[in-house]
Amino acid sequence: MNHVVGMTTRLAVGEAVFAMGYSNADAPSFAGGRAEIVLNLLLPAFVHSFEALDRQARNFERLQRAIVESDMNVTLQDGQLGDNNGTGAFLNLPLPGPDAGYLSISPPNAATLAARLAESFGLTKRQTDTAHCLLDGLSTKEAAARMGISPNTVRRHCEAVLTRTGVSRRSELNRLARSLTAARPEDPHLSAGRRRLK
């Protein structure tokens, strides 16, 4: 190549490098400042493109972190927003960019809520299973069939769950579970503090 011209731009996570070369006689030479004119035309577009990619990557990392830290059911969906096939989500947010898909957010399911109660109030495995059945809206008979135990045993587990969580009715259990925020792994003192909630 007769001439090679390069430029760089600093990004938050490093540096992007752009280089172009001329190999024929018609290429702009360094004489007369033509190369500088070309660079002045290319540099703003170059910087903007790489900054946009950098920003997009950092925002996506932030989004992934927020999804992990959330106690909601959050999924990244492909396709257009209208393609939602009844996922039960209460909020669908389009992601920026063509064909970027959308973010689908739904409330925590009964298993998540039961696990949250177990963590906050120290429920046993059987009590957690019972809470799961109650939060799913199952009757005592249906819960007994699901758990493979007698209805009387389900009633005893149900009483234990209500006593431990400090609520008097099954309907209050769902409201209590939804009012709790999932403990973050970095805060081991949070679940101990929650057990004192009544």
N, C-alpha and C positions, 0 to 999 in steps of 0.2 A: 504494500500500500504506500502511496505517496505521502499521505497525511493521515494522522490519527488524532482526533480531538476527543477529550474526555471531560466529564464534569461529575461532581458528587454533590449530594445533599445530606445533611445530618437528619436522622430520624430519632424518635424517642427510644427506639430499641437498637440503633446502629447507624449505618450509613449506606446509602444507595449509590451505586456507581453506574454511569452511563458513558459509553464510548462509541464513536462512529469513525469510520475510515473512508478515505477517498482513494480510489485506485485508477481513475482515468483522467485524461487531460482536461475534461470539462469540469472537474471538481473545483469548488471555490478554493483559491489559494489563501495563504496567510497574508499575502500582499493586499494592501488597500483596505484592510479591516473587514473583508467579506466573511471570514470565519467568525469574527466577533459578532457580526450581524446575525449569522446563522445561529450562534449560541444564544444570543439575546432573544431570538424567536423560540428556540427549543426549551431553554431553561425553565421558564414559568410553567409550561405544560408538563415538563419532566418532574419538577418539584411537586406540583399539584397532584399528579398521578400517584407518585410514591407516597406522599403524605396521606392521600385518601386510602390507599391500600394499608398503610401502617395504622391509621385511625380505625379502619374497619376491623383489622385483626385484633387491636386492643379492645375495641368495643365488644367483639365476639367473645374474647376471653372474659371480660367483665360479665357478659350475659351468662356464660357457662358457670361462672362462680355463683352468680345470683340464683341460677336454677338449682345448683347443688345445695345452697344454703336455705332455699325456700322449703317450706313444709307443704306447699301446694303440689298438685300433679301438673307439671309443666313439660311440654314436649315441643320439639321443633318439627313442624310439619312441612313436607314438600308440596309444591303446587300452589295454586291460587286459593285465595280465601274462600271463594265460592265452592271449592271442592270438598269442604268439610262434610263428612258423611255422618252427621249426628254423633259426634264424639262425646256429647254431654258437656262440653266446655262452656263456661259462663263468659269467657273472654277470649277472643281470637285477635291477635295483633299482627298486621302485616309487617314483615321485615323489610328494611330499605333495600332497594336494588332489584333489577329484573330477575324473576324466577328465584328470589331469595327464600320464598316460602313464608310461613307465618308461625307465630308463637301461640300455642293452644294452652290455656290455663283453666284448670278445673279444681274444685274444692277437694280436699283430701278424702280418700275413700274410707270405708268403715275399718279396713285393716290398719290403715295409717292412724286413724283416730284411736283405735283400740291400743295400738302400740304406744301412742302418746299418753294415754291414761295409765298404761302399765308402767311407763317410765316415770311419770309424775307421782303416782300413788303407790308404787311398789306392788302391783298386782301379780299374782302367781300366773303360771302358764294357763291353767284351767279358767281362772278368773278373766284373763285376757281373751281367751276364746269365747267365753260367755259375753264379755263386753262387745266383742266383734259381732256376735249374733244379735245382741240387743241393738247395736248401732245400725245393723242391716234391717232392723224392723221385724225380726223373726219372732213368732210366738214361742212360748215355752216348749210346746210340742215340737215345733219346727227346729228349735235350737237343740233339743234332745236328739232328734233324728240326725242333724248335722254332726253333732259331737259324739254320737254313739253312746249316750248315757241316758239314764231315766229322767223323766220330767221333774221328779222330786229333787234329784241331784242338781239339775239346772236351776231350780228355784233357790236352793241353798247357795249355789255360786252367785246367782243374781243378787241375793240379799247381801252377800259378802262384798260384791262389787259396789253396790249402792252405799253400804256402810263405809267402806274404805274411801270412796270418793266424796262422801258427805252430801249426797243428793238423796231425795226421797222418792223420786219417780224416774221411770225409764226415759221419759221425754226430756228430763233435765240433764241426763247423761250426755246426750248428743250435744246440747248447748255447751256443757262444761268442756267436752273434748275439743270442740271447735274454738273455744276461748283460749285454750292453752297453745302456746307457741312451742314448737319442737326445740329441744335443747340443742345447742351447738356443741360439737365435739370439743372445741377449745375452752368451754366453760363447764367444768365438771361440777361446780357448786350450784348450778342452776336447778338441776333436777331435785337436789336435796332441799332447796328452798321451796320448790313447788309442792312438796309433800305436806307443807304446813298450810297450804291453801284449803279453805273450807267454804 
